[in-house]
Amino acid sequence: MAAELSFSDEIANMMYASHGNPIRECIQCGTCSGTCPAAEFMDHTPRQIIGMIRADLKDEVLASNTYWSCASCYHCTVRCPAGIDIADMMYALKRYSMWKKSYQEGLIGPAFSESFVKMIAGSGRSFEPQLAPAYLFKYGPRGLIQEAQMATSLVFKGRMPLLPRKIKGLENFQRMVRRIIPIGESS
Amino acid sequence: MKQYAYYPGCSLESLAESYNVSTLEVARGLGLDLKEIEDWNCCGATAYFPVDELLAYTLVARNLAIAEKDGASDFVTPCSACYKNAYFTNAYLKRDADLADHINYALEADHLHINGTLRVRHLIEVILEDVGLEEVKKNVTHPLKDLKVAPYYGCQMLRPRKDHENVENPQFFEQLLAALGADPVPYPSKTRCCGGSLIITNRKAALDMVRKLLEDAVNHKAEVIATTCPMCNINLEVYQAQVNQEFGTQFSIPVMYFTQLMGVAMGLKPKSLGIGKEMVPGVPLLNFAQS
């Protein structure tokens, strides 16, 4: 009879490169929070989030913008005295929240990641303008104008491609992707 | 001439095309034979991992497998995010037979197989290790004398730790700049994050991170910020105007790829290095260029 997993174990299970449950090793020193360049924009600092995971405050953790504010710079990871790959733990939280569709409303991160994966599954290559609709409307009128100005100057400088690229062996590529995740009609 | 499987990555086909052309020009000048990987796909940067980890590794593995099939022994990329993804995918599948099996099951659908035999490095490592500073110096015809440069390492070239390298205070970028005749300034923020994809997903946070990096470079009297990654370059350069709008600052500091600095010092024509497409003109560097 399997006991129900703690939230901490669930997240640790989603951290491929770590073994066992590294989250348990945290000594709450706060080196991660002091190091994180995005900490001031997070609802809870990385140290707090780890504490909350260990206290099984699943709903509060998932509702926080913290893990979607992680830029994956791994500064916390290389400094953690307990050897926790904290940036990878943030990825695990992102995956968990995508899986359960339980992230904070209004965040751009989940929509961005999803449209990115769809784009790659569809063409094999990244193409910036194709991503825009997923998040542009969230910037508000001022942000839209800034974005349009920037895009115009980039096109003018010959830095913005106007046509998407595709890989040649797309059919086999998509068969490969389908062996891992189900993708619908490639669009 | 030693051949390298070359992975430019998606940014180098669009916003960072200058990084691609300057890489190819400098490599040619230094006798490095970069052979672009046939029909490569996007490495996913930081955007696949939130969705599916196995997919993220597999997409990277496809590029490595194509290079292996072509008989390559070395994989090189100028993009720090591509480098980090390629390095760790290669390392993980080598140590974990189960992961390798899963990846190979998917690759089979594309008639590929990966063994993990490649040596994966960032372009700057290949230049420092396989060419060496002495050889670089010999190629300098237009020394960047007294040009004050902030060496910006960024994140993923250094982190997470790959081996035993110095992740807190690396010096190799300063050494390379000094070999070009330039004057690398102390830059305490040199390994601090530029915000990466937060520039799209959390604009406010990213612009603040970029502001701090620009401020630190200007405070240390840098005339140019040198970068080793297209994402870093785009955030610091293309978004400089938005930082100024948001914070009422007046930054106007050129941000150039390290390959562009190398190329100018090696007497290559600025245009062939993609110089001239900046949003903030690279004037201080152009002063040294072959006329």
Interface residues (C-beta under 8 A of the other chain):
Chain A: M14 Y16 A17 P37 A38 E40 F41 W68 S69 A71 S72 C73 Y74 H75 T77 V78 D85 A87 Y91 K94 R95 M98 L107 I108 G109 P110 F112 S113 E114 F116 V117 I120 G124 R125 S126 F127 E128 L131 Y135 Y139 G143 Q146 M150 S153 L154 K157 G158 R159 M160 P161 R165 I167 K168 G169 N172 F173 R175 M176 V177 R178 R179 I180 I181
Chain B: C10 S11 E13 S14 L15 E17 D39 W40 N41 C42 G44 A45 T46 A47 Y48 F49 P50 V51 D52 E53 L54 L55 T58 L59 R62 F88 Y92 L99 Y105 A106 L107 E108 A109 D110 H111 L112 C155 Q156 R159 P160 R161 V167 E168 T191 R192 C193 G195 G196 S197 L198 I200 T201 N202 R203 K204 A205 A206 D208 M209 K212 V238 Y239 A241 Q242 Q245 K277 E278 M279
